[in-house]
Amino acid sequence: MMTHEQRWTMMWQMYMDFLHDNKRRPSKYQPEERDLVNWAKHNRKLVNKGELKADRKARFDQLVAEAEKYQRVNQHQYVNGESTHKKSLTPGSLTPNSLTPNPSPKERGVECSAGVDMHCIGLLRGCLETYYSPLLRRGVGGEALSPSERGWG
């Protein structure tokens, strides 16, 4: 059985390991990371009330300082200017070998004489039909127009 001190130290170490391994703070939206988020939130509250023990406060302040490195401005950039992406594109990093072209519809197995990806057109058609279905009804009888009457088929 663990003592409270051992549990606190274990959680502190888990949080620090998470920061170093993932180069980001734990997310409250990821179920497996919520324990770390809740632990840090609870300890922040104790610090604000002045109830956290001095030795724990010193270690928690160290953790907060480490976590500050991973505070984000937005989804693409940290406060310190680093990118959140593993490899950011710079003009020097763009070489012909580093760029892979998108496969053509024919390479993806889609046959179309115009070279248009029919899968994308089908998705677009479904979205349009869902969104505009109330608008695609006849005024008097209210029956739906067929796809050929709409000019889609």
FIVEXTOR-71784 format. One line per 2 residues: number of its first residue (from 1); their letters; for each residue x, y, z of N, C-alpha, C. Coordinates in steps of 0.001 Angstrom, whole numbers, plus 524288, in hexadecimal, padded with zeros to 5 digits. Atoms other than C-alpha are relative to their C-alpha. Layout:
<nodes>
NUM	a	X:Y:Z:X:Y:Z:X:Y:Z  ...
</nodes>
This chain:
<nodes>
1	mm	80348:7FB65:80000:80000:80000:80000:80375:804DB:80000  7FCF2:7FB2D:8008A:804F9:80D82:7FC5A:7FE66:8040A:8040E
3	th	80146:7FB8D:7FCA8:805EB:818FC:80565:7FE83:80493:7FC7D  80177:7FB61:80309:800C5:82642:8011F:804DB:8027B:7FD84
5	eq	7FB25:7FDAE:801FF:80EBC:82B06:7FF86:80200:7FCED:7FB45  7FE44:8033E:80462:81247:81F91:7F6B7:7FC80:800D0:7FB40
7	rw	803A7:7FF20:8045C:80608:82188:7EE7D:800FC:8054D:7FD84  7FF0B:7FAC4:80217:808BF:83025:7ED2A:80505:80001:7FCC1
9	tm	7FAFE:8003E:802CF:816D0:82D6E:7E91B:7FF67:7FCF2:7FAEB  800E1:8031C:804C0:8125B:8230B:7DF69:7FD27:8033F:7FBDF
11	mw	802EA:7FCBE:803AC:80886:82C69:7D937:8036F:80463:7FDDF  7FC65:7FBE8:801B8:812C2:83734:7D8A4:8039F:7FDD7:7FBCA
13	qm	7FC69:80270:803C1:81C23:82DF3:7D1B1:7FD28:7FE9A:7FAF2  80303:80153:804B2:81183:82944:7C857:7FEF9:804E0:7FCB7
15	ym	80103:7FB20:802D4:80E3A:83761:7C4D0:804F7:801E2:7FD43  7FB07:7FE4E:8025A:81C8F:83ACC:7C285:80178:7FC74:7FB63
17	df	7FED7:803A6:80447:81E7C:82E89:7BA50:7FC86:80117:7FB4E  8039D:7FECA:8043F:8126D:831EF:7B265:801D6:804D8:7FD08
19	lh	7FE28:7FB37:80287:817A2:83FA4:7AFBC:804A9:7FEEB:7FC7A  7FB3B:800FF:80306:824D6:83AA2:7AB33:7FF1C:7FC48:7FB70
21	dn	800E9:803DA:8042C:81FB9:82F32:7A342:7FC9F:8022A:7FB9C  803CD:7FE37:803E6:8148E:83638:79C4F:800BF:80598:7FE3E
23	kr	7FEE7:7FA89:8015C:819CF:8442D:79BC5:7FB07:8034F:80001  804D4:7FD06:7FF5E:80C7F:8493D:7A001:7FDCF:7FED9:80563
25	rp	802B3:800E7:7FB16:803D3:84A4F:7ABE6:7FBD6:7FBD6:7FF3B  80453:803C3:8008A:7F9CF:83FBB:7AEC7:7FAEF:802D2:7FE95
27	sk	804EC:7FDC2:801D0:7EC81:8421D:7A8C2:7FB6F:7FE0C:80344  804AF:8019C:7FD28:7DFCD:8421C:7B039:7FC37:7FD06:7FC78
29	yq	80372:80296:803B5:7D975:83CA7:7A3E5:80190:7FA53:7FEFF  7FE3C:80561:800AD:7E170:83014:7A3ED:7FF1B:7FD0A:8051B
31	pe	8014B:802C0:7FB1E:7DBE9:82669:7ADEC:804C9:7FDEA:802ED  7FB68:80235:7FD5F:7E926:8202E:7B0A1:80390:8042D:8025D
33	er	7FCC9:7FBBB:7FDF5:7EF0E:82D90:7B3AE:7FD2E:80325:8043A  80313:7FCDB:7FC52:7E432:832C8:7BC7B:801F6:7FFBB:80596
35	dl	7FDFE:80064:7FAA3:7EA35:82D9F:7C90F:80452:803FF:800E7  7FBBE:7FC37:7FF76:7F638:83604:7C6B3:7FDE2:80590:8001F
37	vn	80253:7FAC5:80028:7EDF5:841E9:7C356:7FD64:8013C:80536  802C3:7FF21:7FB17:7E58D:84057:7CF6B:803C6:80083:80496
39	wa	7FC16:7FFA6:7FBDF:7F16C:83E20:7D825:80287:8056F:80008  7FD88:7FAD4:80058:7F7DE:84AA1:7D335:7FC21:80446:80195
41	kh	803F3:7FC17:7FEAA:7EB29:85244:7D47F:7FF1B:8002F:805E5  800BC:8003F:7FA59:7E948:84DB1:7E27C:80499:80298:802D9
43	nr	7FB6D:7FDBA:7FD76:7F72F:85176:7E619:80067:805E3:7FF10  80027:7FA52:800F1:7F5AC:85ED5:7DFAA:7FC50:802AB:803D4
45	kl	803BD:7FDD7:7FC45:7E9DA:86124:7E832:80256:8003E:80579  7FD7C:80002:7FAE0:7F189:85D48:7F449:80425:8044C:80067
47	vn	7FC16:7FBD3:8000A:7FC84:86698:7F06F:7FD52:80548:800A6  802CB:7FB00:7FFB9:7F2CE:871AD:7EE82:7FDBC:800FF:80569
49	kg	8020B:7FF6D:7FAB1:7ECE1:86F11:7FBEF:80466:80079:803FD  7FB9E:7FFFD:7FC5F:7FA83:86E24:801FE:80024:7FB32:8036A
51	el	80065:804C0:7FCDA:7F7D9:86054:806D3:803C5:7FBB0:7FE53  7FC63:80418:801C0:80230:858AD:7FF41:804FD:8004A:8033E
53	ka	7FB46:8003C:7FCC2:80DC9:8543D:80781:8048F:80281:7FD0D  7FB9E:7FD10:80245:81A62:85BDA:80530:80346:7FCA6:7FC4A
55	dr	7FCCC:80350:8036C:8221F:8505A:7FFAA:7FD0D:7FE8D:7FB03  80329:8012D:804A1:816F8:84CA7:7F680:7FF69:804D6:7FC91
57	ka	80098:7FB2F:802FF:81532:85AD8:7F287:804D5:80102:7FCB3  7FB2A:7FF38:802F3:8237B:85BB6:7EE8E:8002B:7FC58:7FB40
59	rf	7FFFB:803BA:80459:8223F:84F6D:7E638:7FBBD:8014F:7FC0B  80443:7FEA0:8038B:81526:853CC:7E0AB:8016A:804D6:7FCCE
61	dq	7FE32:7FB63:802E2:81B06:86106:7DD06:803CD:7FE73:7FBB0  7FC69:80206:803FC:825A7:85992:7D5CB:7FCE0:7FDA3:7FB78
63	lv	80354:8025B:80402:81B2B:851F1:7CE87:7FD47:8043B:7FCCA  802AE:7FBBF:802BC:813C2:85E72:7CB2C:803C4:802C9:7FC52
65	ae	7FC16:7FD77:80354:82048:864A2:7C5FB:80125:7FCB0:7FB2D  7FF19:80384:8046D:82294:858B6:7BD74:7FB52:80010:7FC44
67	ae	804BE:7FFFF:80336:8146F:858D1:7B8BA:7FF63:80520:7FD01  8004F:7FAE9:802A9:815A2:86748:7B51B:8027D:7FFB8:7FA95
69	ky	7FD66:80094:80519:81EA1:86319:7A9FB:7FC32:7FE0F:7FBDA  803A7:8026D:803AC:8131F:85C0D:7A3EA:7FAB9:802BE:7FFDB
71	qr	804DE:7FD01:80075:808CA:866AF:7A517:7FF8B:801D6:7FA60  800A8:7FED4:8058B:80316:86907:797B9:7FD5F:8053A:7FF2A
73	vn	8029B:7FB46:801C8:7FF50:8757E:790C1:7FB18:7FE60:7FD0C  80452:8023F:802F6:7F6B5:86DBA:78787:8015A:7FA52:7FEE2
75	qh	7FF0F:80587:800FD:7F619:85FFC:78207:80506:7FEF1:7FCFE  7FB5C:800C3:80331:80256:86241:779EB:80510:801C3:80292
77	qy	7FB42:7FD9E:7FDFC:80BD1:86978:782B5:7FFDA:8008C:805ED  7FF62:7FF3B:7FA6C:810D9:869AC:7909F:80175:805A9:8010E
79	vn	7FEBB:7FAAD:7FE6F:8133A:8764B:79836:805AD:8014C:7FEAA  7FA78:7FF0C:80112:821F3:874AF:79655:8014E:80021:7FA2D
81	ge	7FF25:7FF90:8059E:82044:874C3:78788:800B2:7FAD9:7FD2D  7FF56:80510:8028C:82240:86642:78502:7FAE1:7FE41:7FD90
83	st	80493:8021C:802A2:818FE:85F4A:77BDC:7FE0A:7FB32:802E9  8022F:804B1:7FDA1:80FC1:854D4:780FF:800BB:7FB46:7FC75
85	hk	7FF30:80444:803B0:812BB:84CC5:774E1:8057B:7FDE0:800A7  7FAED:80278:7FF49:81DD3:8431B:77577:80410:8023B:7FC41
87	ks	7FC5B:7FDE8:803D1:82410:84838:76912:7FD37:8046A:7FD32  80292:7FBA0:80295:82056:855BE:764C5:8027A:800EF:7FAB4
89	lt	7FE15:7FEEB:8053B:821A0:859AC:756A2:80295:80557:7FFE2  7FD44:7FB20:800DD:82B98:863EE:753C3:8019D:80004:7FA4A
91	pg	7FE83:7FFF3:80583:82FCB:86891:74651:804A0:7FC70:7FEDA  7FB76:8035B:800DC:83CA6:86124:747EA:7FEB9:7FA38:8004D
93	sl	80151:80584:7FF60:835D1:8547E:74BA5:7FCE5:7FDD6:7FB68  80300:801C7:8047F:82DF5:853EB:73EFA:803AD:7FE71:7FB9A
95	tp	7FCDD:80211:80446:83538:84B3D:7358B:7FC76:7FC83:7FCC3  80352:80364:80333:82FC7:84356:72A41:7FF08:7FAA7:80285
97	ns	800AC:80523:7FD92:831FF:836CB:73209:7FC83:8003F:804CE  80321:7FF9A:7FB41:82B0B:83C0C:73E27:7FA36:800AC:7FED1
99	lt	80573:7FF27:8016D:81E7F:83EE2:736C4:7FDEA:7FB2E:7FD33  80279:80469:802A2:8158E:833AD:7332C:7FAEF:801F3:7FDA4
101	pn	804BC:7FE06:8027B:80AFF:836EC:72942:7FB40:7FCD9:801A2  804E4:802C0:7FEFD:7FCD4:83390:72BA1:7FF06:7FC37:7FB89
103	ps	80109:803B4:80439:7F8FD:8275B:72423:7FB62:801D4:7FCB7  8043B:7FE7F:80384:7F076:8298F:71857:7FB4B:7FC7D:800FA
105	pk	80497:80362:7FF5F:7E287:8243E:7181A:800DE:7FA92:7FDAC  7FF02:80512:8027A:7E729:81984:70EE0:80377:7FC95:80375
107	er	7FC97:802ED:7FC7C:7F201:8159D:71878:7FD0B:7FE0D:804CD  8032C:801B3:7FB91:7E7C8:814C7:72345:7FBE8:7FC08:7FE55
109	gv	803B9:803DE:801E7:7DF98:80BB6:71AB0:7FABA:8023F:7FE89  804E7:7FD7B:80167:7D521:8159B:7170B:80021:8010F:7FA28
111	ec	80030:7FF43:8059F:7D159:81540:708C7:7FC4B:80474:7FEA6  80334:7FBA2:801BB:7CC6C:821D8:702F1:802AE:80260:7FB41
113	sa	7FDA1:7FDF7:804C2:7CE83:82712:6F54B:801E8:80593:800B5  7FE6E:7FA92:7FF2D:7CF78:8350F:6FA32:8047D:80068:803E7
115	gv	7FBCA:7FFE4:7FC34:7D9B6:83146:70473:7FE55:80230:80549  80205:7FDE3:7FB1B:7D0E1:835AE:70F8C:7FF18:7FB7B:803BE
117	dm	800B8:8040E:7FC0C:7D07C:82DE4:71C1C:7FA32:7FF69:8012B  8059C:800C9:7FF6C:7C2B6:8283C:71C10:7FE6E:7FF32:805B2
119	hc	8012D:800A8:7FA78:7C387:824C1:72A82:7FF01:80550:80282  800AF:7FAC0:7FDD6:7C519:8332A:72DE7:7FAEB:80275:7FE1F
121	ig	804DD:7FDDE:80222:7B9E5:836DD:7250C:7FB59:7FD84:802C2  80432:802A4:7FD39:7B151:82CA4:72B98:7FF53:8021C:80583
123	ll	80053:7FDC1:7FABF:7B4AA:831FE:7390F:7FD9F:80570:7FFD3  8020A:7FAB9:80088:7B1F2:83FCD:73494:7FA27:7FFDD:7FED5
125	rg	80588:80080:80155:7A4FF:83B9F:72E9B:7FCCC:7FE9E:804D3  802C1:8017D:7FB41:7A100:8351F:73B63:7FF7B:80485:803CA
127	cl	80031:7FB71:7FC8A:7A470:84144:74337:7FC0C:803FC:7FE0A  8039D:7FC2A:8023A:79D01:84A07:739FC:7FA5D:7FE3C:80091
129	et	80553:801F4:7FF80:79117:84145:73A16:7FE15:80064:8059E  80187:7FFAA:7FA7F:7910E:840DD:748EF:7FEE7:8059C:8018A
131	yy	80073:7FA8F:7FE5C:792FA:84F71:74A96:7FB82:802D7:7FD4E  803D6:7FD17:80308:78A16:8543A:73FCE:7FAEB:7FD11:7FF13
133	sp	804BB:80316:8011B:77F7C:849B4:7403D:7FAFA:80310:800EC  804E5:7FD07:7FF71:7751B:852FF:745CC:7FF2E:803D9:7FB81
135	ll	8006A:7FC2D:80432:77818:85C7E:73ACA:7FEED:7FD7A:7FAB8  8008C:802B9:804F2:7773D:85211:73042:7FA9C:7FD75:7FF67
137	rr	80547:80212:8005F:768D2:84F7A:731D0:7FCBC:8038D:7FC69  8037F:7FCE2:8034A:75E5F:853D4:72862:7FC5F:80323:80379
139	gv	80326:7FC80:7FCCF:7561E:85EFA:72D32:7FA7C:7FE1A:8010C  80586:8012C:7FF68:74851:859E2:72AE7:7FF2A:7FAAF:80296
141	gg	8010C:8053B:7FE01:74869:84B3E:72D3C:803AC:7FE61:8045B  7FC44:80146:7FBF3:75465:84A7D:735D7:8031B:7FB16:7FEFC
143	ea	7FCFB:804B9:8010A:759A9:83E40:72F2B:80595:80182:7FE67  7FA7A:7FED8:800F3:76870:83D8B:72DFD:80141:7FF94:7FA3A
145	ls	7FE27:80046:8055F:76F27:83FFC:72126:8039C:7FB58:7FF72  7FC59:8044C:800F6:77652:8348A:71B2A:8055F:80257:7FEE0
147	ps	7FAC2:7FDF7:80119:78514:835C5:71986:80087:80211:7FA66  7FFA5:7FE23:80569:78352:83729:70AC7:7FD3C:8053E:7FF67
149	er	802B6:7FAFB:80032:77984:8422B:70CE2:80341:8046B:80281  7FC90:7FC26:7FD81:7837B:848E0:715B6:804C6:80122:7FCA7
151	gw	7FB68:7FF57:8034E:78DD1:8475A:70B26:804BD:7FD2C:80231  7FB9A:802C3:7FD8E:79623:83E1B:71374:80097:7FA76:7FDFD
153	g	7FF8E:80588:8014D:793AB:83130:70CF7:7FF73:7FEF9:7FA91
</nodes>
